[in-house]
Amino acid sequence: MATRPDTGKTPARRRTTKPKVAAPASCPVCKGDGTVSVPVMVGRGKQRRQVAAQDGMCLTCLGSGQSDATT
Ligand SMILES: [Zn+2]
């Protein structure tokens, strides 16, 4: 193992400033979660009411959580 002479300098580790890759915008519908709360409805007509909510895949981003700009 070769020991480096201690020059007192820290090795210049160049921090390359990469141009920030534009982070894909998170889906506005699911807030980047990929899932949305889907209401579970029961009853018919006026009796119809929401009894619960279940998680469902976001149909806007198809579960990726990212806003798809191609569409
Ligand atoms: Zn989404």
N, CA, C, O and the ligand as a Tripos MOL2 file, in Angstrom:
@<TRIPOS>MOLECULE
protein
  285   283    72     0     0
PROTEIN
NO_CHARGES

@<TRIPOS>ATOM
      1 N           0.8500   -1.2040    0.0000 N.3       1 MET1
      2 CA          0.0000    0.0000    0.0000 C.3       1 MET1
      3 C           0.8860    1.2550    0.0000 C.2       1 MET1
      4 O           1.6810    1.4500    0.9190 O.2       1 MET1
      5 N           0.7580    2.0560   -0.9700 N.am      2 ALA2
      6 CA          1.5890    3.2600   -1.0710 C.3       2 ALA2
      7 C           0.9720    4.3830   -0.2590 C.2       2 ALA2
      8 O          -0.1920    4.7440   -0.4330 O.2       2 ALA2
      9 N           1.7800    4.9160    0.6220 N.am      3 THR3
     10 CA          1.2590    6.0250    1.4150 C.3       3 THR3
     11 C           1.6120    7.3450    0.7390 C.2       3 THR3
     12 O           2.7550    7.5900    0.3530 O.2       3 THR3
     13 N           0.6380    8.1440    0.6170 N.am      4 ARG4
     14 CA          0.8790    9.4420   -0.0230 C.3       4 ARG4
     15 C           1.5370   10.4010    0.9540 C.2       4 ARG4
     16 O           1.1810   10.4290    2.1320 O.2       4 ARG4
     17 N           2.4800   11.1730    0.4820 N.am      5 PRO5
     18 CA          3.0490   12.2170    1.3300 C.3       5 PRO5
     19 C           1.9820   13.2390    1.6810 C.2       5 PRO5
     20 O           1.2640   13.7470    0.8190 O.2       5 PRO5
     21 N           1.9050   13.5190    2.9490 N.am      6 ASP6
     22 CA          0.8660   14.4520    3.3780 C.3       6 ASP6
     23 C           1.2730   15.8780    3.0380 C.2       6 ASP6
     24 O           2.1470   16.4590    3.6820 O.2       6 ASP6
     25 N           0.6530   16.4110    2.0560 N.am      7 THR7
     26 CA          0.9830   17.7670    1.6280 C.3       7 THR7
     27 C           0.1180   18.8000    2.3240 C.2       7 THR7
     28 O           0.2850   20.0070    2.1440 O.2       7 THR7
     29 N          -0.7860   18.3080    3.1030 N.am      8 GLY8
     30 CA         -1.6700   19.2450    3.7740 C.3       8 GLY8
     31 C          -2.8070   19.7060    2.8870 C.2       8 GLY8
     32 O          -3.7290   20.4030    3.3120 O.2       8 GLY8
     33 N          -2.7060   19.3000    1.6690 N.am      9 LYS9
     34 CA         -3.7860   19.6960    0.7530 C.3       9 LYS9
     35 C          -4.7920   18.5650    0.6420 C.2       9 LYS9
     36 O          -4.4580   17.3810    0.6860 O.2       9 LYS9
     37 N          -5.9540   18.9590    0.5080 N.am     10 THR10
     38 CA         -6.9440   17.9380    0.2110 C.3      10 THR10
     39 C          -6.9750   17.7680   -1.2930 C.2      10 THR10
     40 O          -6.9270   18.7450   -2.0410 O.2      10 THR10
     41 N          -7.0510   16.5640   -1.7190 N.am     11 PRO11
     42 CA         -7.0910   16.3300   -3.1550 C.3      11 PRO11
     43 C          -8.2320   17.1100   -3.7930 C.2      11 PRO11
     44 O          -9.3820   17.0480   -3.3600 O.2      11 PRO11
     45 N          -7.8810   17.8200   -4.8050 N.am     12 ALA12
     46 CA         -8.8960   18.6530   -5.4390 C.3      12 ALA12
     47 C          -9.9380   17.7790   -6.1120 C.2      12 ALA12
     48 O          -9.7390   17.2340   -7.1980 O.2      12 ALA12
     49 N         -10.9900   17.6800   -5.4560 N.am     13 ARG13
     50 CA        -12.0730   16.9170   -6.0600 C.3      13 ARG13
     51 C         -13.0030   17.8970   -6.7530 C.2      13 ARG13
     52 O         -13.8120   18.5860   -6.1320 O.2      13 ARG13
     53 N         -12.8550   17.9240   -8.0120 N.am     14 ARG14
     54 CA        -13.6470   18.9050   -8.7570 C.3      14 ARG14
     55 C         -15.1230   18.5590   -8.6900 C.2      14 ARG14
     56 O         -15.5680   17.4460   -8.9680 O.2      14 ARG14
     57 N         -15.8060   19.5380   -8.3210 N.am     15 ARG15
     58 CA        -17.2460   19.3350   -8.2860 C.3      15 ARG15
     59 C         -17.8120   19.8430   -9.6020 C.2      15 ARG15
     60 O         -18.0270   21.0370   -9.8080 O.2      15 ARG15
     61 N         -18.0300   18.9220  -10.4380 N.am     16 THR16
     62 CA        -18.5650   19.3320  -11.7390 C.3      16 THR16
     63 C         -20.0110   19.7760  -11.5640 C.2      16 THR16
     64 O         -20.8810   19.0340  -11.1070 O.2      16 THR16
     65 N         -20.2070   20.9810  -11.9390 N.am     17 THR17
     66 CA        -21.5680   21.4990  -11.8240 C.3      17 THR17
     67 C         -22.3620   21.0820  -13.0510 C.2      17 THR17
     68 O         -22.3570   21.7180  -14.1050 O.2      17 THR17
     69 N         -23.0250   19.9940  -12.8360 N.am     18 LYS18
     70 CA        -23.8420   19.5210  -13.9530 C.3      18 LYS18
     71 C         -25.0530   20.4210  -14.1180 C.2      18 LYS18
     72 O         -25.6380   20.8930  -13.1430 O.2      18 LYS18
     73 N         -25.4050   20.6440  -15.3370 N.am     19 PRO19
     74 CA        -26.6680   21.3620  -15.5360 C.3      19 PRO19
     75 C         -27.7960   20.5190  -14.9760 C.2      19 PRO19
     76 O         -27.9750   19.3540  -15.3340 O.2      19 PRO19
     77 N         -28.5180   21.1170  -14.1270 N.am     20 LYS20
     78 CA        -29.5570   20.3390  -13.4530 C.3      20 LYS20
     79 C         -30.5330   19.7370  -14.4440 C.2      20 LYS20
     80 O         -31.1850   20.4120  -15.2400 O.2      20 LYS20
     81 N         -30.5850   18.4430  -14.3400 N.am     21 VAL21
     82 CA        -31.5730   17.7830  -15.1760 C.3      21 VAL21
     83 C         -32.9460   18.1160  -14.6310 C.2      21 VAL21
     84 O         -33.2680   17.8580  -13.4720 O.2      21 VAL21
     85 N         -33.7200   18.6830  -15.4860 N.am     22 ALA22
     86 CA        -35.0420   19.0920  -15.0480 C.3      22 ALA22
     87 C         -35.7960   17.8950  -14.4900 C.2      22 ALA22
     88 O         -36.1470   16.9590  -15.2080 O.2      22 ALA22
     89 N         -36.0240   17.9570  -13.2180 N.am     23 ALA23
     90 CA        -36.7550   16.8620  -12.5960 C.3      23 ALA23
     91 C         -38.1500   16.7930  -13.1910 C.2      23 ALA23
     92 O         -38.8220   17.8100  -13.3640 O.2      23 ALA23
     93 N         -38.5610   15.6010  -13.4920 N.am     24 PRO24
     94 CA        -39.8980   15.4710  -14.0480 C.3      24 PRO24
     95 C         -40.9340   16.0010  -13.0720 C.2      24 PRO24
     96 O         -40.9670   15.6350  -11.8980 O.2      24 PRO24
     97 N         -41.7500   16.8490  -13.5840 N.am     25 ALA25
     98 CA        -42.7590   17.4400  -12.7190 C.3      25 ALA25
     99 C         -43.6760   16.3590  -12.1810 C.2      25 ALA25
    100 O         -44.1220   15.4650  -12.9000 O.2      25 ALA25
    101 N         -43.9320   16.4740  -10.9170 N.am     26 SER26
    102 CA        -44.7990   15.4700  -10.3320 C.3      26 SER26
    103 C         -46.2260   15.6750  -10.8080 C.2      26 SER26
    104 O         -46.6780   16.7850  -11.0880 O.2      26 SER26
    105 N         -46.8880   14.5770  -10.8820 N.am     27 CYS27
    106 CA        -48.2560   14.5820  -11.3850 C.3      27 CYS27
    107 C         -49.1440   15.4660  -10.5170 C.2      27 CYS27
    108 O         -49.1480   15.3230   -9.2940 O.2      27 CYS27
    109 N         -49.8790   16.3550  -11.1160 N.am     28 PRO28
    110 CA        -50.7360   17.2570  -10.3420 C.3      28 PRO28
    111 C         -51.9050   16.5400   -9.6900 C.2      28 PRO28
    112 O         -52.4930   17.0250   -8.7240 O.2      28 PRO28
    113 N         -52.2270   15.3910  -10.2290 N.am     29 VAL29
    114 CA        -53.3990   14.6890   -9.7030 C.3      29 VAL29
    115 C         -53.0620   13.9210   -8.4350 C.2      29 VAL29
    116 O         -53.7880   13.9870   -7.4430 O.2      29 VAL29
    117 N         -51.9650   13.1990   -8.4780 N.am     30 CYS30
    118 CA        -51.6160   12.3640   -7.3290 C.3      30 CYS30
    119 C         -50.4710   12.9630   -6.5350 C.2      30 CYS30
    120 O         -50.0150   12.3670   -5.5590 O.2      30 CYS30
    121 N         -50.0080   14.1190   -6.9350 N.am     31 LYS31
    122 CA        -48.9070   14.8020   -6.2550 C.3      31 LYS31
    123 C         -47.6510   13.9430   -6.2250 C.2      31 LYS31
    124 O         -46.8980   13.9390   -5.2510 O.2      31 LYS31
    125 N         -47.4530   13.2340   -7.2930 N.am     32 GLY32
    126 CA        -46.2430   12.4210   -7.3860 C.3      32 GLY32
    127 C         -46.3340   11.1150   -6.6200 C.2      32 GLY32
    128 O         -45.3480   10.3930   -6.4770 O.2      32 GLY32
    129 N         -47.4980   10.8280   -6.1420 N.am     33 ASP33
    130 CA        -47.6600    9.6360   -5.3250 C.3      33 ASP33
    131 C         -47.8870    8.3910   -6.1740 C.2      33 ASP33
    132 O         -47.5320    7.2790   -5.7830 O.2      33 ASP33
    133 N         -48.4680    8.5960   -7.3110 N.am     34 GLY34
    134 CA        -48.7420    7.4510   -8.1760 C.3      34 GLY34
    135 C         -50.0720    6.7940   -7.8700 C.2      34 GLY34
    136 O         -50.5890    5.9940   -8.6510 O.2      34 GLY34
    137 N         -50.6080    7.1460   -6.7270 N.am     35 THR35
    138 CA        -51.8960    6.5740   -6.3810 C.3      35 THR35
    139 C         -52.8740    7.6830   -6.0340 C.2      35 THR35
    140 O         -52.4900    8.7440   -5.5400 O.2      35 THR35
    141 N         -54.0990    7.4250   -6.2940 N.am     36 VAL36
    142 CA        -55.1160    8.4000   -5.9400 C.3      36 VAL36
    143 C         -56.1760    7.7120   -5.0910 C.2      36 VAL36
    144 O         -56.3530    6.4950   -5.1400 O.2      36 VAL36
    145 N         -56.8520    8.5080   -4.3350 N.am     37 SER37
    146 CA        -57.8990    7.9630   -3.4970 C.3      37 SER37
    147 C         -59.1780    7.8470   -4.3120 C.2      37 SER37
    148 O         -59.7050    8.8350   -4.8230 O.2      37 SER37
    149 N         -59.6490    6.6460   -4.4170 N.am     38 VAL38
    150 CA        -60.8530    6.4240   -5.1940 C.3      38 VAL38
    151 C         -62.0160    6.1950   -4.2350 C.2      38 VAL38
    152 O         -61.9710    5.2890   -3.4030 O.2      38 VAL38
    153 N         -63.0380    7.0010   -4.3490 N.am     39 PRO39
    154 CA        -64.1700    6.8360   -3.4500 C.3      39 PRO39
    155 C         -64.9460    5.5610   -3.7480 C.2      39 PRO39
    156 O         -65.1980    5.2160   -4.9030 O.2      39 PRO39
    157 N         -65.3120    4.8800   -2.6900 N.am     40 VAL40
    158 CA        -66.1310    3.6850   -2.8450 C.3      40 VAL40
    159 C         -67.5650    4.0800   -2.5500 C.2      40 VAL40
    160 O         -67.9090    4.4480   -1.4270 O.2      40 VAL40
    161 N         -68.3840    3.9970   -3.5660 N.am     41 MET41
    162 CA        -69.7570    4.4540   -3.4370 C.3      41 MET41
    163 C         -70.7030    3.2750   -3.2700 C.2      41 MET41
    164 O         -70.5100    2.2020   -3.8410 O.2      41 MET41
    165 N         -71.7160    3.5130   -2.4780 N.am     42 VAL42
    166 CA        -72.7470    2.4940   -2.3450 C.3      42 VAL42
    167 C         -74.1080    3.1640   -2.5240 C.2      42 VAL42
    168 O         -74.2530    4.3780   -2.3790 O.2      42 VAL42
    169 N         -75.0730    2.3530   -2.8360 N.am     43 GLY43
    170 CA        -76.4260    2.8680   -2.9650 C.3      43 GLY43
    171 C         -76.7100    3.3670   -4.3760 C.2      43 GLY43
    172 O         -75.8190    3.5010   -5.2150 O.2      43 GLY43
    173 N         -77.9740    3.6320   -4.5910 N.am     44 ARG44
    174 CA        -78.3720    4.1200   -5.8940 C.3      44 ARG44
    175 C         -79.1160    5.4410   -5.7500 C.2      44 ARG44
    176 O         -79.7190    5.7440   -4.7210 O.2      44 ARG44
    177 N         -79.0450    6.1860   -6.7990 N.am     45 GLY45
    178 CA        -79.8010    7.4350   -6.8200 C.3      45 GLY45
    179 C         -79.4250    8.3540   -5.6770 C.2      45 GLY45
    180 O         -78.2500    8.6470   -5.4550 O.2      45 GLY45
    181 N         -80.4380    8.8040   -4.9560 N.am     46 LYS46
    182 CA        -80.1810    9.7560   -3.8760 C.3      46 LYS46
    183 C         -79.5120    9.0900   -2.6820 C.2      46 LYS46
    184 O         -78.9010    9.7500   -1.8410 O.2      46 LYS46
    185 N         -79.6410    7.7620   -2.6260 N.am     47 GLN47
    186 CA        -79.0350    7.0500   -1.5030 C.3      47 GLN47
    187 C         -77.5480    6.8380   -1.6950 C.2      47 GLN47
    188 O         -76.8350    6.3880   -0.7990 O.2      47 GLN47
    189 N         -77.1180    7.1690   -2.8620 N.am     48 ARG48
    190 CA        -75.7130    6.9140   -3.1750 C.3      48 ARG48
    191 C         -74.8120    7.7630   -2.2930 C.2      48 ARG48
    192 O         -74.9550    8.9820   -2.2000 O.2      48 ARG48
    193 N         -73.9220    7.1030   -1.6800 N.am     49 ARG49
    194 CA        -73.0080    7.8190   -0.7950 C.3      49 ARG49
    195 C         -71.6450    7.1360   -0.7670 C.2      49 ARG49
    196 O         -71.4780    5.9660   -1.1120 O.2      49 ARG49
    197 N         -70.7150    7.9220   -0.3450 N.am     50 GLN50
    198 CA        -69.3630    7.3740   -0.2610 C.3      50 GLN50
    199 C         -69.1520    6.7310    1.1020 C.2      50 GLN50
    200 O         -69.3740    7.3630    2.1350 O.2      50 GLN50
    201 N         -68.7380    5.5190    1.1010 N.am     51 VAL51
    202 CA        -68.5330    4.8300    2.3700 C.3      51 VAL51
    203 C         -67.0570    4.6880    2.7140 C.2      51 VAL51
    204 O         -66.6860    4.5370    3.8780 O.2      51 VAL51
    205 N         -66.2510    4.7380    1.7120 N.am     52 ALA52
    206 CA        -64.8270    4.5590    1.9810 C.3      52 ALA52
    207 C         -64.0320    5.0800    0.8010 C.2      52 ALA52
    208 O         -64.5760    5.4810   -0.2280 O.2      52 ALA52
    209 N         -62.7630    5.0590    0.9850 N.am     53 ALA53
    210 CA        -61.8840    5.4400   -0.1110 C.3      53 ALA53
    211 C         -60.7690    4.4260   -0.2040 C.2      53 ALA53
    212 O         -60.1810    4.0290    0.8010 O.2      53 ALA53
    213 N         -60.4930    4.0240   -1.3960 N.am     54 GLN54
    214 CA        -59.3910    3.0820   -1.5560 C.3      54 GLN54
    215 C         -58.3700    3.6680   -2.5080 C.2      54 GLN54
    216 O         -58.6630    4.5250   -3.3410 O.2      54 GLN54
    217 N         -57.2000    3.1840   -2.3510 N.am     55 ASP55
    218 CA        -56.1410    3.6810   -3.2180 C.3      55 ASP55
    219 C         -56.2320    3.0240   -4.5830 C.2      55 ASP55
    220 O         -56.3690    1.8080   -4.7140 O.2      55 ASP55
    221 N         -56.1520    3.8500   -5.5590 N.am     56 GLY56
    222 CA        -56.1470    3.3280   -6.9150 C.3      56 GLY56
    223 C         -55.0160    3.9660   -7.6840 C.2      56 GLY56
    224 O         -54.5140    5.0310   -7.3230 O.2      56 GLY56
    225 N         -54.6340    3.3150   -8.7250 N.am     57 MET57
    226 CA        -53.5470    3.8540   -9.5220 C.3      57 MET57
    227 C         -53.9960    5.1290  -10.2170 C.2      57 MET57
    228 O         -55.0960    5.2130  -10.7640 O.2      57 MET57
    229 N         -53.1330    6.0920  -10.1800 N.am     58 CYS58
    230 CA        -53.4440    7.3520  -10.8190 C.3      58 CYS58
    231 C         -53.4830    7.1530  -12.3250 C.2      58 CYS58
    232 O         -52.5210    6.6800  -12.9290 O.2      58 CYS58
    233 N         -54.5780    7.5100  -12.9010 N.am     59 LEU59
    234 CA        -54.7250    7.2940  -14.3380 C.3      59 LEU59
    235 C         -54.0920    8.4160  -15.1440 C.2      59 LEU59
    236 O         -53.9200    8.3040  -16.3580 O.2      59 LEU59
    237 N         -53.7550    9.4760  -14.4700 N.am     60 THR60
    238 CA        -53.1360   10.5890  -15.1820 C.3      60 THR60
    239 C         -51.6790   10.2880  -15.5080 C.2      60 THR60
    240 O         -51.1970   10.5550  -16.6090 O.2      60 THR60
    241 N         -51.0010    9.7320  -14.5310 N.am     61 CYS61
    242 CA        -49.5840    9.4250  -14.7390 C.3      61 CYS61
    243 C         -49.3540    7.9260  -14.7990 C.2      61 CYS61
    244 O         -48.2160    7.4740  -14.9260 O.2      61 CYS61
    245 N         -50.3980    7.1770  -14.7100 N.am     62 LEU62
    246 CA        -50.3210    5.7150  -14.7450 C.3      62 LEU62
    247 C         -49.4230    5.1690  -13.6410 C.2      62 LEU62
    248 O         -48.6990    4.1910  -13.8260 O.2      62 LEU62
    249 N         -49.4900    5.8170  -12.5130 N.am     63 GLY63
    250 CA        -48.7860    5.2760  -11.3610 C.3      63 GLY63
    251 C         -47.3260    5.6960  -11.2700 C.2      63 GLY63
    252 O         -46.6350    5.3490  -10.3120 O.2      63 GLY63
    253 N         -46.8660    6.4240  -12.2410 N.am     64 SER64
    254 CA        -45.4470    6.8000  -12.1960 C.3      64 SER64
    255 C         -45.2330    7.9990  -11.2780 C.2      64 SER64
    256 O         -44.1290    8.2120  -10.7770 O.2      64 SER64
    257 N         -46.2680    8.7660  -11.0610 N.am     65 GLY65
    258 CA        -46.1430    9.9210  -10.1940 C.3      65 GLY65
    259 C         -45.5080   11.1160  -10.8870 C.2      65 GLY65
    260 O         -45.2540   12.1540  -10.2760 O.2      65 GLY65
    261 N         -45.2660   10.9440  -12.1420 N.am     66 GLN66
    262 CA        -44.6300   12.0360  -12.8730 C.3      66 GLN66
    263 C         -45.5570   12.5530  -13.9490 C.2      66 GLN66
    264 O         -46.2440   11.8040  -14.6430 O.2      66 GLN66
    265 N         -45.5420   13.8290  -14.0510 N.am     67 SER67
    266 CA        -46.3610   14.4380  -15.0760 C.3      67 SER67
    267 C         -45.8080   14.1020  -16.4490 C.2      67 SER67
    268 O         -44.6500   14.3890  -16.7530 O.2      67 SER67
    269 N         -46.6140   13.5150  -17.2430 N.am     68 ASP68
    270 CA        -46.1550   13.0950  -18.5530 C.3      68 ASP68
    271 C         -46.4010   14.2200  -19.5600 C.2      68 ASP68
    272 O         -47.5380   14.5560  -19.8920 O.2      68 ASP68
    273 N         -45.3130   14.7720  -20.0200 N.am     69 ALA69
    274 CA        -45.4490   15.9140  -20.9130 C.3      69 ALA69
    275 C         -45.6380   15.4970  -22.3630 C.2      69 ALA69
    276 O         -45.9050   16.3230  -23.2370 O.2      69 ALA69
    277 N         -45.4960   14.2190  -22.5970 N.am     70 THR70
    278 CA        -45.5870   13.7630  -23.9800 C.3      70 THR70
    279 C         -47.0230   13.6550  -24.4520 C.2      70 THR70
    280 O         -47.2910   13.6470  -25.6530 O.2      70 THR70
    281 N         -47.9190   13.5750  -23.5320 N.am     71 THR71
    282 CA        -49.3100   13.4440  -23.9400 C.3      71 THR71
    283 C         -49.9630   14.8010  -24.0730 C.2      71 THR71
    284 O         -51.1430   14.8880  -24.4110 O.2      71 THR71
    285 ZN        -50.6140   10.8680  -11.0490 Zn       72 ZN72
@<TRIPOS>BOND
     1     1     2 1
     2     2     3 1
     3     3     4 2
     4     3     5 am
     5     5     6 1
     6     6     7 1
     7     7     8 2
     8     7     9 am
     9     9    10 1
    10    10    11 1
    11    11    12 2
    12    11    13 am
    13    13    14 1
    14    14    15 1
    15    15    16 2
    16    15    17 am
    17    17    18 1
    18    18    19 1
    19    19    20 2
    20    19    21 am
    21    21    22 1
    22    22    23 1
    23    23    24 2
    24    23    25 am
    25    25    26 1
    26    26    27 1
    27    27    28 2
    28    27    29 am
    29    29    30 1
    30    30    31 1
    31    31    32 2
    32    31    33 am
    33    33    34 1
    34    34    35 1
    35    35    36 2
    36    35    37 am
    37    37    38 1
    38    38    39 1
    39    39    40 2
    40    39    41 am
    41    41    42 1
    42    42    43 1
    43    43    44 2
    44    43    45 am
    45    45    46 1
    46    46    47 1
    47    47    48 2
    48    47    49 am
    49    49    50 1
    50    50    51 1
    51    51    52 2
    52    51    53 am
    53    53    54 1
    54    54    55 1
    55    55    56 2
    56    55    57 am
    57    57    58 1
    58    58    59 1
    59    59    60 2
    60    59    61 am
    61    61    62 1
    62    62    63 1
    63    63    64 2
    64    63    65 am
    65    65    66 1
    66    66    67 1
    67    67    68 2
    68    67    69 am
    69    69    70 1
    70    70    71 1
    71    71    72 2
    72    71    73 am
    73    73    74 1
    74    74    75 1
    75    75    76 2
    76    75    77 am
    77    77    78 1
    78    78    79 1
    79    79    80 2
    80    79    81 am
    81    81    82 1
    82    82    83 1
    83    83    84 2
    84    83    85 am
    85    85    86 1
    86    86    87 1
    87    87    88 2
    88    87    89 am
    89    89    90 1
    90    90    91 1
    91    91    92 2
    92    91    93 am
    93    93    94 1
    94    94    95 1
    95    95    96 2
    96    95    97 am
    97    97    98 1
    98    98    99 1
    99    99   100 2
   100    99   101 am
   101   101   102 1
   102   102   103 1
   103   103   104 2
   104   103   105 am
   105   105   106 1
   106   106   107 1
   107   107   108 2
   108   107   109 am
   109   109   110 1
   110   110   111 1
   111   111   112 2
   112   111   113 am
   113   113   114 1
   114   114   115 1
   115   115   116 2
   116   115   117 am
   117   117   118 1
   118   118   119 1
   119   119   120 2
   120   119   121 am
   121   121   122 1
   122   122   123 1
   123   123   124 2
   124   123   125 am
   125   125   126 1
   126   126   127 1
   127   127   128 2
   128   127   129 am
   129   129   130 1
   130   130   131 1
   131   131   132 2
   132   131   133 am
   133   133   134 1
   134   134   135 1
   135   135   136 2
   136   135   137 am
   137   137   138 1
   138   138   139 1
   139   139   140 2
   140   139   141 am
   141   141   142 1
   142   142   143 1
   143   143   144 2
   144   143   145 am
   145   145   146 1
   146   146   147 1
   147   147   148 2
   148   147   149 am
   149   149   150 1
   150   150   151 1
   151   151   152 2
   152   151   153 am
   153   153   154 1
   154   154   155 1
   155   155   156 2
   156   155   157 am
   157   157   158 1
   158   158   159 1
   159   159   160 2
   160   159   161 am
   161   161   162 1
   162   162   163 1
   163   163   164 2
   164   163   165 am
   165   165   166 1
   166   166   167 1
   167   167   168 2
   168   167   169 am
   169   169   170 1
   170   170   171 1
   171   171   172 2
   172   171   173 am
   173   173   174 1
   174   174   175 1
   175   175   176 2
   176   175   177 am
   177   177   178 1
   178   178   179 1
   179   179   180 2
   180   179   181 am
   181   181   182 1
   182   182   183 1
   183   183   184 2
   184   183   185 am
   185   185   186 1
   186   186   187 1
   187   187   188 2
   188   187   189 am
   189   189   190 1
   190   190   191 1
   191   191   192 2
   192   191   193 am
   193   193   194 1
   194   194   195 1
   195   195   196 2
   196   195   197 am
   197   197   198 1
   198   198   199 1
   199   199   200 2
   200   199   201 am
   201   201   202 1
   202   202   203 1
   203   203   204 2
   204   203   205 am
   205   205   206 1
   206   206   207 1
   207   207   208 2
   208   207   209 am
   209   209   210 1
   210   210   211 1
   211   211   212 2
   212   211   213 am
   213   213   214 1
   214   214   215 1
   215   215   216 2
   216   215   217 am
   217   217   218 1
   218   218   219 1
   219   219   220 2
   220   219   221 am
   221   221   222 1
   222   222   223 1
   223   223   224 2
   224   223   225 am
   225   225   226 1
   226   226   227 1
   227   227   228 2
   228   227   229 am
   229   229   230 1
   230   230   231 1
   231   231   232 2
   232   231   233 am
   233   233   234 1
   234   234   235 1
   235   235   236 2
   236   235   237 am
   237   237   238 1
   238   238   239 1
   239   239   240 2
   240   239   241 am
   241   241   242 1
   242   242   243 1
   243   243   244 2
   244   243   245 am
   245   245   246 1
   246   246   247 1
   247   247   248 2
   248   247   249 am
   249   249   250 1
   250   250   251 1
   251   251   252 2
   252   251   253 am
   253   253   254 1
   254   254   255 1
   255   255   256 2
   256   255   257 am
   257   257   258 1
   258   258   259 1
   259   259   260 2
   260   259   261 am
   261   261   262 1
   262   262   263 1
   263   263   264 2
   264   263   265 am
   265   265   266 1
   266   266   267 1
   267   267   268 2
   268   267   269 am
   269   269   270 1
   270   270   271 1
   271   271   272 2
   272   271   273 am
   273   273   274 1
   274   274   275 1
   275   275   276 2
   276   275   277 am
   277   277   278 1
   278   278   279 1
   279   279   280 2
   280   279   281 am
   281   281   282 1
   282   282   283 1
   283   283   284 2
@<TRIPOS>SUBSTRUCTURE
     1 MET1         2 RESIDUE 1 A MET
     2 ALA2         6 RESIDUE 1 A ALA
     3 THR3        10 RESIDUE 1 A THR
     4 ARG4        14 RESIDUE 1 A ARG
     5 PRO5        18 RESIDUE 1 A PRO
     6 ASP6        22 RESIDUE 1 A ASP
     7 THR7        26 RESIDUE 1 A THR
     8 GLY8        30 RESIDUE 1 A GLY
     9 LYS9        34 RESIDUE 1 A LYS
    10 THR10       38 RESIDUE 1 A THR
    11 PRO11       42 RESIDUE 1 A PRO
    12 ALA12       46 RESIDUE 1 A ALA
    13 ARG13       50 RESIDUE 1 A ARG
    14 ARG14       54 RESIDUE 1 A ARG
    15 ARG15       58 RESIDUE 1 A ARG
    16 THR16       62 RESIDUE 1 A THR
    17 THR17       66 RESIDUE 1 A THR
    18 LYS18       70 RESIDUE 1 A LYS
    19 PRO19       74 RESIDUE 1 A PRO
    20 LYS20       78 RESIDUE 1 A LYS
    21 VAL21       82 RESIDUE 1 A VAL
    22 ALA22       86 RESIDUE 1 A ALA
    23 ALA23       90 RESIDUE 1 A ALA
    24 PRO24       94 RESIDUE 1 A PRO
    25 ALA25       98 RESIDUE 1 A ALA
    26 SER26      102 RESIDUE 1 A SER
    27 CYS27      106 RESIDUE 1 A CYS
    28 PRO28      110 RESIDUE 1 A PRO
    29 VAL29      114 RESIDUE 1 A VAL
    30 CYS30      118 RESIDUE 1 A CYS
    31 LYS31      122 RESIDUE 1 A LYS
    32 GLY32      126 RESIDUE 1 A GLY
    33 ASP33      130 RESIDUE 1 A ASP
    34 GLY34      134 RESIDUE 1 A GLY
    35 THR35      138 RESIDUE 1 A THR
    36 VAL36      142 RESIDUE 1 A VAL
    37 SER37      146 RESIDUE 1 A SER
    38 VAL38      150 RESIDUE 1 A VAL
    39 PRO39      154 RESIDUE 1 A PRO
    40 VAL40      158 RESIDUE 1 A VAL
    41 MET41      162 RESIDUE 1 A MET
    42 VAL42      166 RESIDUE 1 A VAL
    43 GLY43      170 RESIDUE 1 A GLY
    44 ARG44      174 RESIDUE 1 A ARG
    45 GLY45      178 RESIDUE 1 A GLY
    46 LYS46      182 RESIDUE 1 A LYS
    47 GLN47      186 RESIDUE 1 A GLN
    48 ARG48      190 RESIDUE 1 A ARG
    49 ARG49      194 RESIDUE 1 A ARG
    50 GLN50      198 RESIDUE 1 A GLN
    51 VAL51      202 RESIDUE 1 A VAL
    52 ALA52      206 RESIDUE 1 A ALA
    53 ALA53      210 RESIDUE 1 A ALA
    54 GLN54      214 RESIDUE 1 A GLN
    55 ASP55      218 RESIDUE 1 A ASP
    56 GLY56      222 RESIDUE 1 A GLY
    57 MET57      226 RESIDUE 1 A MET
    58 CYS58      230 RESIDUE 1 A CYS
    59 LEU59      234 RESIDUE 1 A LEU
    60 THR60      238 RESIDUE 1 A THR
    61 CYS61      242 RESIDUE 1 A CYS
    62 LEU62      246 RESIDUE 1 A LEU
    63 GLY63      250 RESIDUE 1 A GLY
    64 SER64      254 RESIDUE 1 A SER
    65 GLY65      258 RESIDUE 1 A GLY
    66 GLN66      262 RESIDUE 1 A GLN
    67 SER67      266 RESIDUE 1 A SER
    68 ASP68      270 RESIDUE 1 A ASP
    69 ALA69      274 RESIDUE 1 A ALA
    70 THR70      278 RESIDUE 1 A THR
    71 THR71      282 RESIDUE 1 A THR
    72 ZN72       285 GROUP 0 **** ****
